């Protein structure tokens, strides 16, 4: 079952509880019994919806990926039609995220570090998110006139991940602002 599986109130409650615990404490650190206790559901409820903890994690990552990219692209759309402003809106979105009370770093970075084997399904699910974000950045870079949109998007992906880790470590929004300034400079170089 994936994040696109049919929703039900129990499934949604279980996923919301697991998400809160995983994001707060880590994917490997949180056991099934802790999730069930916090959610107030029986083990059978979990296994009616997910074959394993791994499947639950994958469903949560897929759901978060969709929510993350939908929110990010809404920020881009709200920036209007100027291609440079649309690209830089990514960093405005990051600043809003970093400043939110719920910000505790990137679950996708956490997932690839907690499940480091590249063939592991959780690692692959998290990495697909990073690839999808990079693809969106590539489109934005191309629209902004970058001569090598793929290379600029790759560099901006590194910049974004570094800003996420730094914001998590420092609990400030400053890394998003610094990354935005750097992104604007890189875009100027990429379009010169």
GROMACS elastic network, one bead per residue, 0.5 to 0.9 nm:
[ bonds ]
;  ai    aj funct       b0    kb
    1     4     6  0.76624   500
    1     5     6  0.56215   500
    1     6     6  0.87226   500
    1    49     6  0.73094   500
    1    50     6  0.64870   500
    1    51     6  0.80768   500
    1    55     6  0.71421   500
    1    56     6  0.84736   500
    1    59     6  0.72467   500
    2     5     6  0.52404   500
    2     6     6  0.88874   500
    2    50     6  0.87813   500
    2    55     6  0.75590   500
    2    56     6  0.82317   500
    2    58     6  0.70452   500
    2    60     6  0.83735   500
    2    62     6  0.72464   500
    2    63     6  0.85177   500
    3     6     6  0.82758   500
    3     7     6  0.86188   500
    3    56     6  0.89237   500
    3    58     6  0.77980   500
    3    60     6  0.65981   500
    3    61     6  0.80300   500
    3    62     6  0.55265   500
    3    63     6  0.52601   500
    3    64     6  0.89378   500
    4     7     6  0.79765   500
    4    59     6  0.80314   500
    4    62     6  0.82521   500
    4    63     6  0.78712   500
    5    49     6  0.89693   500
    5    59     6  0.86342   500
    6    11     6  0.89025   500
    7    10     6  0.84687   500
    7    11     6  0.63949   500
    7    12     6  0.64663   500
    8    11     6  0.51595   500
    8    12     6  0.59575   500
    8    13     6  0.84579   500
    9    12     6  0.51102   500
    9    13     6  0.60220   500
    9    14     6  0.85061   500
   10    13     6  0.50806   500
   10    14     6  0.60394   500
   10    15     6  0.85222   500
   10    41     6  0.82450   500
   10    45     6  0.76240   500
   10    46     6  0.88930   500
   10    49     6  0.89852   500
   11    14     6  0.50994   500
   11    15     6  0.61057   500
   11    16     6  0.85492   500
   11    45     6  0.80152   500
   11    46     6  0.77655   500
   11    48     6  0.89306   500
   11    49     6  0.65223   500
   11    50     6  0.89835   500
   12    15     6  0.51140   500
   12    16     6  0.60570   500
   12    17     6  0.85627   500
   13    16     6  0.50959   500
   13    17     6  0.61176   500
   13    18     6  0.85004   500
   13    39     6  0.69642   500
   14    17     6  0.52230   500
   14    18     6  0.60628   500
   14    19     6  0.84603   500
   14    35     6  0.76166   500
   14    36     6  0.77151   500
   14    38     6  0.89706   500
   14    39     6  0.59593   500
   14    40     6  0.88139   500
   14    41     6  0.78785   500
   14    45     6  0.86796   500
   14    46     6  0.74617   500
   15    18     6  0.50505   500
   15    19     6  0.58847   500
   15    20     6  0.85312   500
   15    56     6  0.73716   500
   15    57     6  0.87482   500
   15    59     6  0.81795   500
   15    60     6  0.65740   500
   16    19     6  0.50776   500
   16    20     6  0.62344   500
   16    21     6  0.87246   500
   16    39     6  0.86980   500
   16    60     6  0.84698   500
   17    20     6  0.52518   500
   17    21     6  0.63425   500
   17    22     6  0.85777   500
   17    35     6  0.66242   500
   17    36     6  0.86208   500
   17    38     6  0.68547   500
   17    39     6  0.58526   500
   18    21     6  0.51745   500
   18    22     6  0.58680   500
   18    23     6  0.83267   500
   18    30     6  0.84183   500
   18    32     6  0.87636   500
   18    34     6  0.89007   500
   18    35     6  0.56796   500
   18    36     6  0.85890   500
   18    38     6  0.85456   500
   18    39     6  0.80599   500
   18    56     6  0.81569   500
   18    57     6  0.81962   500
   18    60     6  0.81428   500
   19    22     6  0.51386   500
   19    23     6  0.58522   500
   19    24     6  0.82910   500
   19    57     6  0.82512   500
   19    60     6  0.65834   500
   19    61     6  0.88599   500
   20    23     6  0.53744   500
   20    24     6  0.60764   500
   20    25     6  0.84776   500
   21    24     6  0.51344   500
   21    25     6  0.57532   500
   21    26     6  0.73284   500
   21    27     6  0.81845   500
   21    30     6  0.67762   500
   21    34     6  0.86226   500
   21    35     6  0.73397   500
   21    38     6  0.88470   500
   22    25     6  0.53345   500
   22    28     6  0.80096   500
   22    29     6  0.78095   500
   22    30     6  0.63021   500
   22    57     6  0.84749   500
   22   107     6  0.84037   500
   23    26     6  0.57953   500
   23    27     6  0.73160   500
   23   104     6  0.70451   500
   23   105     6  0.84014   500
   23   106     6  0.84796   500
   23   107     6  0.64103   500
   23   110     6  0.89099   500
   24    27     6  0.89681   500
   24   104     6  0.70285   500
   25    28     6  0.85316   500
   25    29     6  0.63566   500
   25    30     6  0.66268   500
   26    29     6  0.53025   500
   26    30     6  0.64421   500
   26   107     6  0.84621   500
   26   110     6  0.75359   500
   26   111     6  0.84904   500
   26   114     6  0.82189   500
   27    30     6  0.59492   500
   27    31     6  0.85513   500
   27    57     6  0.75065   500
   27   107     6  0.86834   500
   27   110     6  0.79655   500
   27   111     6  0.70821   500
   27   114     6  0.72714   500
   28    31     6  0.73610   500
   28   114     6  0.69419   500
   28   115     6  0.86061   500
   30    33     6  0.84213   500
   30    34     6  0.65285   500
   30    35     6  0.72719   500
   31    34     6  0.53554   500
   31    35     6  0.65470   500
   31    36     6  0.88159   500
   31    53     6  0.82143   500
   32    35     6  0.51105   500
   32    36     6  0.61242   500
   32    37     6  0.85125   500
   32    43     6  0.82949   500
   32    46     6  0.87849   500
   32    53     6  0.67342   500
   33    36     6  0.50616   500
   33    37     6  0.59732   500
   33    38     6  0.85114   500
   33    43     6  0.79873   500
   34    37     6  0.50973   500
   34    38     6  0.61010   500
   34    39     6  0.84451   500
   35    38     6  0.52129   500
   35    39     6  0.59654   500
   35    40     6  0.82926   500
   35    41     6  0.86638   500
   36    39     6  0.50714   500
   36    40     6  0.57179   500
   36    41     6  0.53196   500
   36    42     6  0.63971   500
   36    43     6  0.66437   500
   36    45     6  0.88913   500
   36    46     6  0.77944   500
   37    40     6  0.50672   500
   37    41     6  0.68412   500
   37    42     6  0.83074   500
   38    41     6  0.81256   500
   39    42     6  0.88385   500
   41    44     6  0.81849   500
   41    45     6  0.63735   500
   41    46     6  0.77439   500
   42    45     6  0.53894   500
   42    46     6  0.70508   500
   43    46     6  0.52508   500
   43    47     6  0.64681   500
   43    48     6  0.86902   500
   44    47     6  0.50463   500
   44    48     6  0.59556   500
   44    49     6  0.87251   500
   45    48     6  0.51121   500
   45    49     6  0.66931   500
   45    50     6  0.86560   500
   46    49     6  0.54803   500
   46    50     6  0.58241   500
   46    51     6  0.79047   500
   46    52     6  0.82105   500
   46    53     6  0.87962   500
   46    56     6  0.86373   500
   47    51     6  0.53948   500
   47    52     6  0.69987   500
   48    51     6  0.75420   500
   49    56     6  0.84486   500
   50    53     6  0.73250   500
   50    54     6  0.85568   500
   50    55     6  0.58411   500
   50    56     6  0.58446   500
   50    59     6  0.87805   500
   51    54     6  0.81115   500
   51    55     6  0.62533   500
   51    56     6  0.79215   500
   52    55     6  0.51814   500
   52    56     6  0.64559   500
   52    57     6  0.87748   500
   53    57     6  0.62082   500
   53    58     6  0.86422   500
   54    57     6  0.51048   500
   54    58     6  0.62127   500
   54    59     6  0.86416   500
   54   121     6  0.81479   500
   54   122     6  0.70830   500
   55    58     6  0.50626   500
   55    59     6  0.61563   500
   55    60     6  0.86136   500
   55   121     6  0.89126   500
   55   122     6  0.84885   500
   56    59     6  0.51369   500
   56    60     6  0.62264   500
   56    61     6  0.86533   500
   57    60     6  0.50927   500
   57    61     6  0.61307   500
   57    62     6  0.85940   500
   57   122     6  0.71717   500
   58    61     6  0.50490   500
   58    62     6  0.61095   500
   58    63     6  0.85396   500
   58   121     6  0.76073   500
   58   122     6  0.58560   500
   58   125     6  0.65509   500
   58   126     6  0.83290   500
   59    62     6  0.51490   500
   59    63     6  0.61640   500
   59    64     6  0.85899   500
   60    63     6  0.50535   500
   60    64     6  0.60335   500
   60    65     6  0.84345   500
   61    64     6  0.50606   500
   61    65     6  0.59553   500
   61    66     6  0.86290   500
   61   107     6  0.78318   500
   61   108     6  0.74607   500
   61   111     6  0.87915   500
   61   122     6  0.82251   500
   61   125     6  0.69343   500
   61   126     6  0.66619   500
   61   129     6  0.84697   500
   62    65     6  0.50546   500
   62    66     6  0.63682   500
   62    67     6  0.87252   500
   62   125     6  0.71610   500
   62   126     6  0.81655   500
   62   129     6  0.81121   500
   63    66     6  0.52792   500
   63    67     6  0.62688   500
   63    68     6  0.85313   500
   64    68     6  0.57861   500
   64    69     6  0.84060   500
   64   107     6  0.86813   500
   65    68     6  0.51024   500
   65    69     6  0.60711   500
   65    70     6  0.83544   500
   65   108     6  0.86326   500
   65   126     6  0.83199   500
   65   128     6  0.89502   500
   65   129     6  0.59261   500
   65   132     6  0.89467   500
   66    69     6  0.54085   500
   66    70     6  0.59495   500
   66    71     6  0.84950   500
   66   129     6  0.87554   500
   67    70     6  0.51746   500
   67    71     6  0.60721   500
   67    72     6  0.84838   500
   68    71     6  0.53244   500
   68    72     6  0.60904   500
   68    73     6  0.86062   500
   69    73     6  0.59623   500
   69    74     6  0.84077   500
   69   129     6  0.86941   500
   69   132     6  0.84476   500
   69   133     6  0.72139   500
   69   136     6  0.89401   500
   70    73     6  0.52880   500
   70    74     6  0.61463   500
   70    75     6  0.87853   500
   71    74     6  0.51092   500
   71    75     6  0.64814   500
   71    76     6  0.88386   500
   71    93     6  0.83225   500
   72    75     6  0.52388   500
   72    76     6  0.64499   500
   72    77     6  0.88201   500
   72    89     6  0.84802   500
   72    90     6  0.66093   500
   72    93     6  0.63004   500
   72    94     6  0.84204   500
   73    77     6  0.60744   500
   73    78     6  0.84823   500
   73    90     6  0.80811   500
   73   136     6  0.86466   500
   74    77     6  0.50492   500
   74    78     6  0.61267   500
   74    79     6  0.87561   500
   75    78     6  0.50779   500
   75    79     6  0.64859   500
   75    86     6  0.82348   500
   75    89     6  0.62548   500
   75    90     6  0.71166   500
   75    92     6  0.79459   500
   75    93     6  0.62430   500
   76    79     6  0.52943   500
   76    80     6  0.75662   500
   76    85     6  0.81272   500
   76    87     6  0.70182   500
   76    88     6  0.81967   500
   76    89     6  0.53178   500
   76    90     6  0.64195   500
   76    93     6  0.82575   500
   77    80     6  0.59015   500
   77    81     6  0.77925   500
   77    86     6  0.70125   500
   77    89     6  0.86569   500
   78    81     6  0.87391   500
   78    86     6  0.81607   500
   78    89     6  0.84054   500
   79    82     6  0.75525   500
   79    83     6  0.89494   500
   79    85     6  0.61325   500
   79    86     6  0.53580   500
   79    87     6  0.87841   500
   79    88     6  0.87265   500
   79    89     6  0.62944   500
   80    83     6  0.82916   500
   80    85     6  0.75361   500
   80    86     6  0.67890   500
   81    84     6  0.88042   500
   81    85     6  0.78180   500
   81    86     6  0.69920   500
   82    85     6  0.54053   500
   82    86     6  0.61806   500
   82    87     6  0.88225   500
   82   144     6  0.81666   500
   83    86     6  0.50298   500
   83    87     6  0.63056   500
   83    88     6  0.86892   500
   83   140     6  0.69931   500
   83   141     6  0.81264   500
   83   142     6  0.89401   500
   83   143     6  0.58792   500
   83   145     6  0.81865   500
   84    87     6  0.52117   500
   84    88     6  0.62114   500
   84    89     6  0.85483   500
   84   140     6  0.82130   500
   84   141     6  0.82212   500
   84   143     6  0.82679   500
   84   144     6  0.53667   500
   84   145     6  0.86667   500
   84   184     6  0.80146   500
   84   187     6  0.80491   500
   85    89     6  0.59217   500
   85    90     6  0.89519   500
   85   144     6  0.87856   500
   86    89     6  0.50915   500
   86    90     6  0.72665   500
   86   140     6  0.71493   500
   86   144     6  0.83922   500
   87    90     6  0.58214   500
   87    91     6  0.79682   500
   87   137     6  0.74287   500
   87   140     6  0.55836   500
   87   141     6  0.68197   500
   87   143     6  0.88217   500
   87   144     6  0.73995   500
   87   183     6  0.86692   500
   87   184     6  0.88039   500
   88    91     6  0.54888   500
   88    92     6  0.67685   500
   88    93     6  0.89287   500
   88   180     6  0.62719   500
   88   181     6  0.88040   500
   88   183     6  0.72033   500
   88   184     6  0.70590   500
   89    93     6  0.61145   500
   89    94     6  0.85300   500
   89   180     6  0.85856   500
   90    93     6  0.51351   500
   90    94     6  0.63664   500
   90    95     6  0.88592   500
   90   137     6  0.86678   500
   90   180     6  0.83201   500
   91    95     6  0.62566   500
   91    96     6  0.87136   500
   91   160     6  0.79707   500
   91   176     6  0.57282   500
   91   177     6  0.70878   500
   91   179     6  0.69315   500
   91   180     6  0.53305   500
   91   183     6  0.84558   500
   92    95     6  0.51022   500
   92    96     6  0.64560   500
   92    97     6  0.87404   500
   92   176     6  0.71630   500
   92   177     6  0.76660   500
   92   180     6  0.75762   500
   93    96     6  0.51611   500
   93    97     6  0.62375   500
   93    98     6  0.86121   500
   93   176     6  0.85782   500
   94    98     6  0.59666   500
   94    99     6  0.84476   500
   94   160     6  0.82663   500
   94   163     6  0.85691   500
   94   164     6  0.80006   500
   94   173     6  0.81847   500
   94   175     6  0.89601   500
   94   176     6  0.58381   500
   94   177     6  0.87545   500
   95    98     6  0.50935   500
   95    99     6  0.61034   500
   95   100     6  0.86843   500
   95   172     6  0.89216   500
   95   173     6  0.53999   500
   95   174     6  0.77045   500
   95   175     6  0.79264   500
   95   176     6  0.50234   500
   95   177     6  0.69017   500
   96    99     6  0.51687   500
   96   100     6  0.63290   500
   96   173     6  0.78286   500
   96   176     6  0.87927   500
   97   100     6  0.52586   500
   97   101     6  0.86232   500
   97   102     6  0.82689   500
   97   103     6  0.64164   500
   97   173     6  0.84406   500
   98   101     6  0.82052   500
   98   102     6  0.85710   500
   98   103     6  0.57428   500
   98   104     6  0.83471   500
   98   105     6  0.81936   500
   98   164     6  0.76912   500
   98   167     6  0.64120   500
   98   168     6  0.76564   500
   98   171     6  0.75783   500
   98   172     6  0.68238   500
   98   173     6  0.53376   500
   98   174     6  0.88318   500
   98   175     6  0.87415   500
   98   176     6  0.76976   500
   99   102     6  0.84824   500
   99   103     6  0.71412   500
   99   171     6  0.81108   500
   99   172     6  0.68924   500
   99   173     6  0.56961   500
  100   103     6  0.55575   500
  101   104     6  0.84916   500
  103   106     6  0.82699   500
  103   168     6  0.75307   500
  103   171     6  0.85987   500
  104   107     6  0.82990   500
  104   167     6  0.89639   500
  104   168     6  0.60301   500
  104   171     6  0.86387   500
  105   108     6  0.89543   500
  105   109     6  0.81302   500
  105   110     6  0.80861   500
  105   164     6  0.61659   500
  105   165     6  0.64171   500
  105   166     6  0.89280   500
  105   167     6  0.75422   500
  105   168     6  0.50340   500
  105   169     6  0.83522   500
  106   109     6  0.53499   500
  106   110     6  0.62561   500
  106   111     6  0.86155   500
  106   161     6  0.84453   500
  106   164     6  0.68177   500
  106   165     6  0.77074   500
  106   168     6  0.84288   500
  107   111     6  0.59488   500
  107   112     6  0.87285   500
  107   126     6  0.81294   500
  108   112     6  0.63504   500
  108   113     6  0.85930   500
  108   123     6  0.83974   500
  108   125     6  0.84786   500
  108   127     6  0.72017   500
  108   129     6  0.73426   500
  108   130     6  0.76320   500
  109   112     6  0.54230   500
  109   113     6  0.63008   500
  109   114     6  0.86294   500
  109   126     6  0.74569   500
  109   127     6  0.84576   500
  109   130     6  0.87671   500
  109   161     6  0.80649   500
  109   165     6  0.87846   500
  110   113     6  0.51676   500
  110   114     6  0.59571   500
  110   115     6  0.83634   500
  110   126     6  0.87810   500
  111   114     6  0.51210   500
  111   115     6  0.58257   500
  111   116     6  0.79852   500
  111   122     6  0.67461   500
  111   123     6  0.60815   500
  111   125     6  0.87503   500
  111   126     6  0.62105   500
  111   127     6  0.86894   500
  112   115     6  0.51590   500
  112   116     6  0.53294   500
  112   117     6  0.80213   500
  112   118     6  0.80306   500
  112   122     6  0.75010   500
  112   124     6  0.79476   500
  112   125     6  0.89138   500
  112   126     6  0.63674   500
  112   127     6  0.70538   500
  113   116     6  0.51221   500
  113   117     6  0.88488   500
  113   123     6  0.80955   500
  114   123     6  0.82734   500
  115   118     6  0.79165   500
  115   120     6  0.68022   500
  115   121     6  0.87786   500
  115   122     6  0.66664   500
  115   123     6  0.55471   500
  116   119     6  0.86748   500
  116   120     6  0.77256   500
  116   123     6  0.65724   500
  117   120     6  0.54807   500
  117   123     6  0.68416   500
  117   124     6  0.89260   500
  118   121     6  0.82055   500
  118   122     6  0.89549   500
  118   123     6  0.59030   500
  118   124     6  0.64388   500
  118   127     6  0.87627   500
  119   122     6  0.85788   500
  119   123     6  0.69772   500
  119   124     6  0.64965   500
  120   123     6  0.52405   500
  120   124     6  0.61679   500
  120   125     6  0.86501   500
  121   124     6  0.50013   500
  121   125     6  0.60296   500
  121   126     6  0.86109   500
  122   125     6  0.50941   500
  122   126     6  0.62473   500
  122   127     6  0.85131   500
  123   126     6  0.52719   500
  123   127     6  0.60523   500
  123   128     6  0.86178   500
  124   128     6  0.60774   500
  124   129     6  0.87725   500
  125   128     6  0.52163   500
  125   129     6  0.67511   500
  126   129     6  0.52981   500
  126   130     6  0.67750   500
  126   131     6  0.89751   500
  127   130     6  0.50495   500
  127   131     6  0.62551   500
  127   132     6  0.86127   500
  128   132     6  0.60880   500
  128   133     6  0.86335   500
  129   132     6  0.50746   500
  129   133     6  0.62455   500
  129   134     6  0.85849   500
  130   133     6  0.51887   500
  130   134     6  0.61786   500
  130   135     6  0.86407   500
  130   157     6  0.81900   500
  131   134     6  0.50211   500
  131   135     6  0.61385   500
  131   136     6  0.87141   500
  132   135     6  0.50063   500
  132   136     6  0.63334   500
  132   137     6  0.86433   500
  133   136     6  0.51125   500
  133   137     6  0.62179   500
  133   138     6  0.85996   500
  133   157     6  0.79715   500
  134   138     6  0.60618   500
  134   139     6  0.86924   500
  134   150     6  0.84383   500
  134   153     6  0.59767   500
  134   154     6  0.66778   500
  134   156     6  0.82927   500
  134   157     6  0.62424   500
  135   139     6  0.63934   500
  135   140     6  0.87332   500
  135   150     6  0.82775   500
  135   153     6  0.77163   500
  136   139     6  0.51893   500
  136   140     6  0.63380   500
  136   141     6  0.86378   500
  136   153     6  0.84868   500
  137   141     6  0.59551   500
  137   142     6  0.84265   500
  137   149     6  0.82717   500
  137   150     6  0.83893   500
  137   152     6  0.84372   500
  137   153     6  0.52501   500
  137   154     6  0.83388   500
  137   156     6  0.77683   500
  137   157     6  0.79186   500
  138   141     6  0.50524   500
  138   142     6  0.60427   500
  138   143     6  0.85315   500
  138   148     6  0.89926   500
  138   149     6  0.53023   500
  138   150     6  0.53892   500
  138   151     6  0.82776   500
  138   152     6  0.74107   500
  138   154     6  0.80261   500
  139   142     6  0.51310   500
  139   143     6  0.61559   500
  139   144     6  0.85895   500
  139   149     6  0.73979   500
  139   150     6  0.86004   500
  139   153     6  0.85040   500
  140   143     6  0.51052   500
  140   144     6  0.61493   500
  140   145     6  0.88001   500
  140   149     6  0.81389   500
  140   153     6  0.84039   500
  141   144     6  0.50104   500
  141   145     6  0.64682   500
  141   146     6  0.55244   500
  141   147     6  0.87436   500
  141   148     6  0.82726   500
  141   149     6  0.50477   500
  141   150     6  0.78374   500
  141   152     6  0.68477   500
  141   153     6  0.65228   500
  141   187     6  0.77740   500
  141   190     6  0.89393   500
  142   145     6  0.52171   500
  142   146     6  0.53347   500
  142   147     6  0.74868   500
  142   148     6  0.76059   500
  142   150     6  0.81210   500
  143   146     6  0.75293   500
  143   149     6  0.85999   500
  144   149     6  0.87490   500
  144   187     6  0.79330   500
  144   191     6  0.79644   500
  145   148     6  0.86544   500
  145   149     6  0.78502   500
  145   187     6  0.84177   500
  145   190     6  0.78417   500
  145   191     6  0.56706   500
  146   149     6  0.50927   500
  146   150     6  0.87606   500
  146   152     6  0.72612   500
  146   187     6  0.67054   500
  146   188     6  0.83676   500
  146   189     6  0.84527   500
  146   192     6  0.83196   500
  147   150     6  0.89735   500
  147   151     6  0.89990   500
  147   152     6  0.87116   500
  147   190     6  0.58842   500
  147   191     6  0.58387   500
  147   192     6  0.82564   500
  148   151     6  0.55050   500
  148   152     6  0.63563   500
  148   153     6  0.86556   500
  148   190     6  0.70024   500
  148   191     6  0.86276   500
  149   152     6  0.51623   500
  149   153     6  0.59753   500
  149   154     6  0.85257   500
  149   190     6  0.81076   500
  150   153     6  0.51424   500
  150   154     6  0.61796   500
  150   155     6  0.87188   500
  151   154     6  0.50940   500
  151   155     6  0.63155   500
  151   156     6  0.86601   500
  152   155     6  0.50896   500
  152   156     6  0.60936   500
  152   157     6  0.85029   500
  152   186     6  0.75566   500
  152   187     6  0.75700   500
  152   190     6  0.70649   500
  153   157     6  0.60078   500
  153   158     6  0.86675   500
  154   157     6  0.50730   500
  154   158     6  0.64899   500
  154   159     6  0.87465   500
  155   158     6  0.51759   500
  155   159     6  0.62741   500
  155   160     6  0.86920   500
  155   183     6  0.89484   500
  155   186     6  0.87442   500
  156   160     6  0.59978   500
  156   161     6  0.85319   500
  156   179     6  0.86267   500
  156   183     6  0.67179   500
  156   186     6  0.85336   500
  157   160     6  0.50751   500
  157   161     6  0.61790   500
  157   162     6  0.85107   500
  158   161     6  0.52502   500
  158   162     6  0.61066   500
  158   163     6  0.85492   500
  159   162     6  0.51564   500
  159   163     6  0.61234   500
  159   164     6  0.86492   500
  159   179     6  0.64028   500
  159   182     6  0.83921   500
  159   183     6  0.80110   500
  160   163     6  0.50202   500
  160   164     6  0.61433   500
  160   165     6  0.87029   500
  160   176     6  0.79773   500
  160   179     6  0.70534   500
  161   164     6  0.50306   500
  161   165     6  0.62783   500
  161   166     6  0.85685   500
  162   165     6  0.52386   500
  162   166     6  0.60775   500
  162   167     6  0.84653   500
  162   175     6  0.83689   500
  162   179     6  0.87507   500
  163   166     6  0.50698   500
  163   167     6  0.58809   500
  163   168     6  0.84055   500
  163   173     6  0.89956   500
  163   174     6  0.86954   500
  163   175     6  0.50150   500
  163   176     6  0.60153   500
  163   178     6  0.82796   500
  163   179     6  0.65758   500
  164   167     6  0.51814   500
  164   168     6  0.61270   500
  164   169     6  0.86015   500
  164   175     6  0.75671   500
  164   176     6  0.79297   500
  165   168     6  0.51366   500
  165   169     6  0.61675   500
  165   170     6  0.86321   500
  166   169     6  0.50199   500
  166   170     6  0.59868   500
  166   171     6  0.80086   500
  166   172     6  0.83301   500
  166   175     6  0.64622   500
  167   170     6  0.51812   500
  167   171     6  0.52533   500
  167   172     6  0.53257   500
  167   173     6  0.61019   500
  167   174     6  0.72778   500
  167   175     6  0.57912   500
  167   176     6  0.77059   500
  168   171     6  0.52272   500
  168   172     6  0.75160   500
  169   172     6  0.83051   500
  170   173     6  0.85511   500
  170   174     6  0.89586   500
  170   175     6  0.89355   500
  172   175     6  0.71768   500
  172   176     6  0.88206   500
  173   176     6  0.57008   500
  173   177     6  0.70295   500
  174   177     6  0.52155   500
  174   178     6  0.62356   500
  174   179     6  0.85258   500
  175   178     6  0.50629   500
  175   179     6  0.59132   500
  175   180     6  0.84533   500
  176   179     6  0.50347   500
  176   180     6  0.60734   500
  176   181     6  0.87469   500
  177   180     6  0.50363   500
  177   181     6  0.64136   500
  177   182     6  0.87231   500
  178   181     6  0.52505   500
  178   182     6  0.62970   500
  178   183     6  0.85894   500
  179   182     6  0.50260   500
  179   183     6  0.59526   500
  179   184     6  0.85744   500
  180   184     6  0.61959   500
  180   185     6  0.86860   500
  181   184     6  0.52188   500
  181   185     6  0.64023   500
  181   186     6  0.87363   500
  182   185     6  0.50999   500
  182   186     6  0.61268   500
  182   187     6  0.85500   500
  183   186     6  0.50113   500
  183   187     6  0.60408   500
  183   188     6  0.86161   500
  184   187     6  0.50968   500
  184   188     6  0.63228   500
  184   189     6  0.87960   500
  185   188     6  0.51527   500
  185   189     6  0.64009   500
  185   190     6  0.86579   500
  186   189     6  0.50900   500
  186   190     6  0.60442   500
  186   191     6  0.86347   500
  187   191     6  0.61225   500
  187   192     6  0.85071   500
  188   191     6  0.53154   500
  188   192     6  0.60582   500
  189   192     6  0.52521   500
